[in-house]
């Protein structure tokens, strides 16, 4: 419930329109280069939506349409990333000169390099969708902590998190079977390391949650040596050595996720 001040009207919703939405969670086939939305296609999409709004008696709502979804040529598949190339989208940036109340929304900006994220924003792609890169980072941190756990604790006390995740995913294939193909070895690698990070659909599984709880509990009772952080979480090691991060499991996980968010925040800074 919106707790607005008495007498102050609730803000009206803003809208993003568009039809060129990529495959959720990343491409399932190997990619090299993507077709960028043409200027004509973007202009036609705007014109059609504007006309329909007017025909439906919603012309007064059109000023609250703030963004158009287009394909700027960014995407990722299981093992590679198609990087943003500003030269390929100059025509889209030029269109915004005529539609000065609009910006673009870009999907699948996960795993883009920091300078490319900043350039996307400069070129008018002001709404950048990111998701799998965050859970991928969390999975990396938990993976590293599970490996540290096996070095520090007797095997019978360990969470066996990585094994539990694999067992659950092999038993319940609904969230990855249409995405991962190949022989058993390839599927096993994709389950753990794919950029599409289908693991993210399993973190609420009770068995996996229990294993995560055991892992965090185990590591809360021991000191994680800096030397192991250097081996398994080198960026977090440097932050711990600098005194800006505590060598605690939860803090290490959050730091790893924030590393992914940082380039987006820096690109949005004045």
C-alpha positions, 0 to 999 in steps of 0.5 A, spaced: 500 500 500 502 506 498 503 511 504 502 517 500 501 524 504 494 526 505 492 530 499 498 529 495 496 525 489 499 518 488 504 518 482 502 516 475 505 509 472 510 510 467 510 506 461 516 502 457 513 499 450 517 495 444 516 488 441 524 487 440 525 483 447 530 477 446 530 470 449 529 471 457 535 468 460 540 469 454 541 465 448 540 458 447 545 458 441 552 460 440 552 467 438 557 472 434 553 478 432 546 480 433 542 484 428 541 491 431 534 494 431 533 499 425 531 506 425 525 505 421 523 499 425 524 503 431 520 509 428 515 504 426 514 501 433 513 508 436 508 510 430 504 504 431 504 505 439 502 512 438 496 511 434 493 505 438 494 510 444 490 515 440 485 510 437 483 507 444 482 514 447 489 514 451 492 520 448 493 523 454 497 517 457 502 518 451 507 523 455 508 518 460 511 513 455 518 514 457 522 508 453 522 504 447 525 497 447 530 496 442 536 491 440 542 494 441 546 488 439 548 486 446 547 479 448 550 473 451 550 465 450 552 460 455 559 461 454 560 468 451 558 475 450 556 479 444 559 486 446 556 493 445 559 496 439 556 504 439 558 504 431 552 499 429 547 503 433 548 511 431 542 511 427 538 509 434 541 515 437 540 520 432 532 518 432 532 520 440 534 527 437 527 527 434 524 523 440 527 527 446 522 525 451 524 518 450 530 513 452 531 506 450 531 500 454 536 495 453 535 487 455 541 482 456 546 487 458 549 482 463 556 481 463 558 487 458 564 491 460 564 497 464 566 502 459 561 499 454 555 500 460 557 507 460 557 508 453 550 505 452 548 510 457 551 515 453 548 513 447 541 513 450 540 506 453 538 509 459 534 503 462 539 497 462 536 490 464 541 486 468 539 479 472 543 473 471 550 476 472 548 478 479 546 471 481 552 468 477 556 472 481 552 470 487 553 462 485 561 464 484 561 466 491 558 460 494 562 456 489 568 459 492 566 458 499 564 451 499 571 450 496 574 453 502 569 449 507 572 443 504 579 445 506 577 447 513 573 442 515 572 435 516 568 432 510 563 429 514 561 436 517 561 440 510 555 442 507 557 439 500 553 445 497 556 443 490 554 436 490 547 438 492 545 443 487 548 438 482 543 432 484 537 437 485 538 440 478 539 433 475 533 430 478 528 436 477 530 438 469 524 443 468 528 449 469 534 448 464 533 442 460 530 446 454 537 450 455 542 446 456 544 440 450 550 436 449 553 429 452 553 428 460 560 432 461 557 438 457 551 438 461 554 438 467 559 444 465 553 448 463 549 447 469 555 450 474 558 455 469 553 457 464 552 465 463 545 463 463 545 461 470 539 457 470 542 455 477 538 461 479 531 458 479 533 453 484 536 457 490 529 456 493 529 449 493 529 446 500 535 442 500 539 447 497 537 452 502 539 447 507 546 446 504 547 454 504 545 455 511 550 449 513 555 452 509 554 459 512 554 456 519 560 452 518 564 458 516 561 463 521 565 458 526 572 458 523 577 464 521 577 464 513 585 465 512 587 470 507 591 466 503 585 462 501 581 468 499 587 470 495 586 463 492 578 462 491 576 470 491 582 474 489 578 481 489 575 480 496 582 478 498 584 485 496 578 488 499 580 484 506 587 486 505 585 494 504 581 493 510 574 495 507 571 488 507 570 483 513 572 476 511 565 473 513 562 469 508 555 473 508 559 479 507 564 476 501 558 474 497 554 481 498 561 484 496 561 479 490 554 481 487 556 489 488 562 488 484 557 486 478 552 492 480 558 497 481 559 499 473 552 500 472 552 505 478 558 508 476 555 509 469 549 513 472 553 517 476 554 525 474 
